[in-house]
Every structure is written in C-alpha cells, then in structure tokens.
C-alpha cells in the first residue's frame, strides 16, 4: 500500500496490491493502513484519496476476506470522509462471491463509491500516465519497503 500519482480530478491515489499481502501479518497491514490514512498527502487540508485496488493475478488463495472486510469497513465507516472512491481493477470472477458478502455490509451511498473496471477502463478515473504497470499502464514504479 502506497501513495503515488493523482486521479483525473487531482486526488491522491492510494494503490493497494493484495497479491503482496501476507495473511500471517494482517495486523501489521491493518496498522500500516491506519498510519497511511493519518499521514496521507494533503492531510492538513482534510484531503480525500482515491483507492485503487489492483487485483490482477489475485485469486482465491491470495484473497484475505478478513482484511478486505477490515479495509472496506475502515474506509466506509471510520474514515468515510477520506475515501473519495475505490477503483477495483481486474477483479477475478471467483471473487464476486466475496464482493456480494462485503457489499451487504455497505450503505447504498458507499456502494456507489466502489467502481469496478477492466484494463483500459481505468483511464476513465486515472490519467494514463499515472496508471501503474500492474494495472496495464506505462508507470513502471514498484513500491519497495
């Protein structure tokens, strides 16, 4: 999870790549996510963020349902003013069941802020130059801890 670039409205982007998550370290990821939100760019101006959930090459074995619930619960209930929208890129059809479970926990307003896109559809929300290679874009950036 890391900030990089801006969406089409100039909002900072928080990139999330679950394929790198280690379920045995979920508590650490949860703490890091909270830290990122508290120290987000432009925090002084009560800035919002666009969250991009990059799900290319993520299947059921990499899907940590508890973390996904925590993630969405955090953004939809505790920091609802922070998340402008969540763009979910290339969600595998096997994960639709997880989304149906999670979506039952969300209000209609929250569901409207969750956008599912495939490949180049992401350019409706993120300028092509800011799309990372993991989502089919030209930006080769890879976060290294």
Secondary structure as GFF3:
##gff-version 3
##sequence-region A 1 145
A	DSSP	beta_strand	2	6	.	.	.	ID=ss1
A	DSSP	beta_strand	12	16	.	.	.	ID=ss2
A	DSSP	three_ten_helix	18	20	.	.	.	ID=ss3
A	DSSP	three_ten_helix	23	25	.	.	.	ID=ss4
A	DSSP	alpha_helix	26	38	.	.	.	ID=ss5
A	DSSP	three_ten_helix	43	45	.	.	.	ID=ss6
A	DSSP	beta_strand	49	54	.	.	.	ID=ss7
A	DSSP	alpha_helix	65	73	.	.	.	ID=ss8
A	DSSP	pi_helix	74	78	.	.	.	ID=ss9
A	DSSP	beta_strand	83	89	.	.	.	ID=ss10
A	DSSP	three_ten_helix	93	95	.	.	.	ID=ss11
A	DSSP	alpha_helix	96	103	.	.	.	ID=ss12
A	DSSP	alpha_helix	108	112	.	.	.	ID=ss13
A	DSSP	beta_strand	114	117	.	.	.	ID=ss14
A	DSSP	three_ten_helix	119	124	.	.	.	ID=ss15
A	DSSP	three_ten_helix	128	130	.	.	.	ID=ss16
A	DSSP	three_ten_helix	133	135	.	.	.	ID=ss17
###
